[in-house]
Amino acid sequence: MTTATAGDSARRAWVAEALRRIEADARRSADTHLIPLALPEAPGVTLYLKDESTHPSGSLKHRLARSLFLYGLCNGLIGPGTTIVEASSGSTAISEAHFAKLLGLPFVAVVPQGTAARKLQEIAFHGGQCVEVPAARVYAEAEAIATQRGGHYMDQFTHAERATDWRGNNNIAESLFNQLALEPHPLPRWIVVGAGTGGTSATIGRYIRYRRDALATTRLAVVDPERSVFFDAFVQGRRDVVSAERGRIEGIGRPRVEPSFLPPVIDRMLRVPDALSFAAALDLSQRLGRRVGPSTGTNFAGALHLARELAARGEAGSIVTLLCDAGERYDDTLFAPGWLAAQGLDGAAGIRDSHGA
């Protein structure tokens, strides 16, 4: 017979308190807004923007970070004093730094060199340490630091699709369907999201099927930026596609097919040129009267593409996409005068569609 030791009891008590703090943080935060936007270029189609920038840590990644911490705590991987380590281009690291601070744990973010300065500042604001390395080394460096410090490598790219309960529990899919319930078209024709880890598209795609009533109406479209491999992997049915180029749309797109990217739950993919993503972010910022980030621009470009298709066929309906984070994080890039021209990104090409690939 094995009995629990005092150390076991103390650790369990700490984990229970950590879970309470995370739940309390969630209860203090209202659900994110669903903003309707009429599209003059697509009569009969209403676009809804799920505004994830209003989370306490400022982005869609707040949901993922909460899920990853709950996953680590309940799997016995995080305990008192555990150093939390993540490989992230910025937003996930900001959100994880928020939760690490909440639990009194040290946090190290391994980020690609050239990550937006505003994001590095926000990680530091929450008490996190940033380690900048070449983009190709972020995974290995994060794992090495976790091993050296006896910490826990969160590994968002592996765990994103399994850490979130896709059947409900107020995940992003359940939330947006509930918010649409009293709208003229409560079952959207399309939900449009980008893929970084692939966790959001996995959650939404699974939930559409789990809902059953949405299966006949709602489709999932994933938008992918230049230099990312997800589009090619989807079209070719391969998981070994890689790229040596670093993406320019922070937060989405990857140089390898991440474990959490699940093509079977995706109905369609759109490759959006980076110039179009930036142009769409500026366009949407004007329409809303507030700044949005480049990944939101990628989402908006894809949503407009699908809305125009519906309108061209004389069909009405709703489309939902995500406002991922606020544009203020990109004051030194997208919203800096002359930056787009200096990057050669002031000319927009067309979208490539997996239907015609």
Secondary structure, 3 states (H helix, E strand, C coil): CCCCCHHHHHHHHHHHHHHHHHHHHHHHCCCCCEEEEECCCCCCEEEEEEEHHHCCCCECHHHHHHHHHHHHHHCCCCCCCCCEEEECCCHHHHHHHHHHHHHCCCEEEEEECCCCHHHHHHHHHCCCEEEEECHHHHHHHHHHHHHHCCCEECCHHHHHHHHCCCCCCCCHHHHHHHHCCCCCCCCCCEEEEECCCCHHHHHHHHHHHHHCCCCCCCEEEEEEECCCCHHHHHHHCCCCCECCCCCCCCCCCCCECCCCCCHHHCCEEEEECHHHHHHHHHHHHHHHCCCECHHHHHHHHHHHHHHHHHHHCCCCEEEEEEECEEHHHHCCCCCCCCHHHHCCCCCCCCCEECCCC
